[in-house]
Every structure is written in C-alpha cells, then in structure tokens.
Amino acid sequence: MFRVHTVLYDGVEPQDFIGPLGPLQVADGVELKYVCVDGPKTVPTAAGFEIAVRQPWSPDDADLVLVPGGGYGPESPVDREVRRGVIAQALAAARRPGLVLGAVCTGTLLLGDVVVGRPCTSFELAKDDLKARGASVIDSRVVDDGDLVTAGGVTSGLDLGLWLVERFFGVETALLAQQVLAYERRGPVWLGGRDSAQLVG
C-alpha cells in the first residue's frame, strides 16, 4: 500500500490538491487521506465548500505528504499559515528516511526550512519569495529532488501527480492515468541530472 496524506488548512485551493490526487487514484494500491496538522476538523476551502477531515495528523503512517497552496500575497491563506508556522514545524518534525514531501503552487512556501538549499519550484509570482527563503528555484513545472518534489502553478499539480505515478508505479500506469484524465503532461520533470530509475521507491 502506498499511503498519501494531503495536508489541508483553512482557505486551501482545491485545484492544488485535487490535481495530483486524480492521477494517483488511477494507480492500484494507493491509500489517500486528508489530514490537518491541528487534528481532525472541518476545513473551509477557497472555493467555498468544506471538507471534513476525520484523520489525525500521523506522518509516520505516510509514504508521501502533499502540501497544496492557498493563494498568494498579504493576508492570503498561505501567508496566514506561513506566519503561524505550525505546518512548517510539523513537516520538519515529520521528516524521516523514506518519506517524500510534495507541494503544489504556493504550498512550497509552507515547507519552511525544508526548502533551504534545495531545488524546488512554486507559483510564478512566489518564486522570488521562495528564493528569499533560501531555496534554489528551478524554472520547471515539476522539480524532483528525491525526497522533495514540487510543482509550479495550480495546473502543474496534474503534472506532479502523473510524475509521482510514473516514479512509484511505472510508465505504463502513468500513461493509463493520462488516458483516464484526458490530459497530456507539459514540459520535462527536472531531475538534476539523474534518471527516473535512480528515484524509484
């Protein structure tokens, strides 16, 4: 079983977490859970609907933790969570061998010190902010640095999901997911000179 936990918070952008989960749902043996670092709660999204999160924060039970974005700029949901610092602290404490952290769009800003000195990407307008936090920003829709995999703007979440399917379940399953979703990936995945065989598992 490949266990995927998606971190939700007030004002999260639905497309940022739905995008990568669509391809992952196509693969066999994937368990998807929504979690909040504050514990079970009802989460209002940026689109106005709410999601009841019933699962406790349990990163030791995850193989992949995804962090979606939530707007950008002063007083945005992401800005509020950056200032609160709770998600970044929880993710820092969760890091361990075998756990992959992923982020979509401005969700990369919520990773805190995890991005310092690391290749990653984010929403175009947030890239300077990401650089200021010590990240090595790469101009690519998906950046895979081993245990840190990030995606650019909101629609890049689909590309992230398809890449994760390819990385963990193989090319054939990723091609099947593309067919099911009627979506073709855009642009190459940045691997830092490695090939995908080095990243499997």
C-alpha positions in Angstrom: 0.0 0.0 0.0 1.3 3.5 -1.0 0.0 5.9 1.6 -0.6 9.6 0.5 -1.6 12.2 3.1 -2.7 15.6 1.8 -2.4 18.5 4.3 -5.4 20.8 4.4 -5.8 24.2 6.1 -8.4 27.0 6.0 -8.6 28.6 2.6 -6.7 25.9 0.7 -7.0 25.9 -3.1 -9.0 22.8 -4.2 -7.3 22.5 -7.6 -4.0 22.3 -5.8 -4.9 19.1 -4.0 -7.4 17.6 -6.5 -4.8 17.9 -9.4 -2.2 15.5 -8.1 -4.7 13.1 -6.5 -6.5 12.4 -9.8 -3.6 10.6 -11.3 -2.7 8.8 -8.0 -6.3 7.4 -7.8 -5.7 5.5 -11.1 -2.8 3.5 -9.6 -3.6 0.3 -7.7 -2.7 0.1 -4.1 -2.9 3.8 -3.2 -4.5 5.0 0.0 -5.5 8.7 0.0 -6.1 10.6 3.2 -6.8 14.3 4.1 -5.1 15.4 7.3 -4.7 18.6 9.3 -1.7 19.3 11.5 -4.1 20.7 14.1 -6.1 17.4 14.1 -9.5 16.5 12.7 -11.6 19.5 11.8 -13.9 20.9 9.1 -11.8 22.8 6.6 -13.3 25.7 4.5 -11.7 25.8 1.0 -11.0 28.8 -1.2 -13.9 27.6 -3.4 -16.4 27.9 -0.6 -17.1 24.3 0.1 -15.9 22.5 3.2 -14.1 19.2 3.8 -14.5 17.2 6.9 -11.0 15.9 7.9 -11.5 12.9 10.1 -8.0 11.6 10.1 -5.4 12.6 12.8 -2.0 14.0 11.8 0.1 10.9 11.5 3.0 11.4 9.1 4.7 8.2 10.4 1.8 6.4 8.5 2.5 8.1 5.2 4.9 7.5 2.3 4.0 10.8 0.6 2.8 14.0 2.2 1.4 16.6 -0.2 1.0 20.3 0.7 -1.3 22.3 -1.6 -1.2 26.1 -2.0 -3.8 28.6 -0.9 -3.5 31.9 -2.8 -0.6 34.3 -2.5 0.1 37.8 -1.1 -0.6 39.6 2.2 -3.5 38.0 4.2 -3.8 35.1 1.8 -4.4 31.7 3.4 -0.8 30.7 2.6 0.5 34.0 4.1 -1.5 33.3 7.3 -0.1 29.7 7.6 3.4 30.9 6.9 3.2 33.4 9.8 1.5 30.8 12.0 4.4 28.4 11.3 2.5 25.3 12.5 2.6 23.4 9.2 6.3 24.0 8.7 7.1 22.9 12.2 5.0 19.7 11.8 6.7 18.9 8.5 10.2 19.4 9.9 9.4 17.1 12.7 7.9 14.5 10.3 11.0 14.1 8.1 12.5 10.7 8.1 14.1 8.3 5.6 11.6 7.0 3.1 9.1 9.9 3.5 8.6 12.1 0.4 7.3 15.6 0.8 5.5 17.2 -2.2 4.0 20.6 -2.7 1.9 22.4 -5.4 1.9 26.1 -6.3 2.4 28.3 -3.1 2.3 25.2 -0.9 6.0 25.2 -1.3 6.2 28.3 0.9 4.7 26.2 3.7 7.6 23.8 3.8 9.7 26.1 5.9 13.3 25.2 6.3 12.8 22.0 4.2 13.4 24.1 1.1 16.7 25.8 2.2 19.4 25.0 -0.3 17.1 22.6 -2.1 16.0 22.7 -5.8 12.2 23.4 -6.0 9.6 25.4 -7.7 6.4 27.3 -7.0 3.8 29.7 -8.4 5.5 32.1 -10.7 4.8 35.2 -8.6 6.0 33.5 -5.5 9.4 32.4 -6.9 11.3 35.5 -5.6 9.8 34.9 -2.1 10.9 31.3 -2.3 14.4 32.4 -3.2 14.5 34.7 -0.3 13.7 31.8 2.0 17.0 30.1 0.8 15.6 27.8 -1.9 17.3 27.1 -5.2 14.4 27.9 -7.5 14.2 25.9 -10.8 12.1 27.0 -13.7 10.2 23.8 -14.4 6.6 22.6 -13.9 7.8 19.7 -11.7 11.1 19.5 -9.8 12.1 16.2 -8.2 14.9 16.3 -5.7 14.5 12.9 -4.3 12.5 13.3 -1.0 11.2 16.7 -2.1 9.0 17.0 -5.1 7.4 20.3 -6.0 5.2 21.7 -8.8 4.6 25.2 -10.2 1.3 27.0 -10.7 -2.1 25.4 -10.0 -2.4 23.2 -13.1 1.1 21.8 -12.5 -0.5 19.7 -9.9 -1.7 17.3 -12.6 1.8 17.0 -13.9 3.1 16.4 -10.4 0.5 13.6 -9.9 1.4 12.0 -13.2 5.1 12.1 -12.4 4.6 10.6 -9.0 2.6 7.8 -10.6 5.4 7.2 -13.1 8.1 7.3 -10.4 6.3 4.9 -8.0 4.2 2.8 -10.3 5.9 2.9 -13.7 5.5 4.5 -17.1 2.6 2.3 -18.2 0.4 3.3 -15.2 1.3 6.9 -15.8 0.2 6.6 -19.5 -3.0 5.0 -18.3 -3.6 7.8 -15.9 -3.1 10.3 -18.8 -5.7 8.5 -20.8 -8.2 8.3 -17.9 -7.8 12.0 -17.2 -7.6 13.0 -20.9 -4.5 15.1 -20.1 -1.1 15.2 -21.6 1.9 16.2 -19.5 3.5 19.6 -20.2 7.3 20.0 -20.1 10.0 17.8 -18.7 10.5 16.9 -15.0 13.6 18.4 -13.5 15.7 15.6 -12.0 19.0 17.3 -11.5 20.9 15.1 -14.0 19.5 11.8 -12.5 17.2 9.5 -14.4 13.9 8.2 -13.0 15.4 4.7 -12.3 17.5 6.3 -9.6 14.4 7.8 -7.9 12.1 4.8 -7.7 11.0 3.9 -4.2 
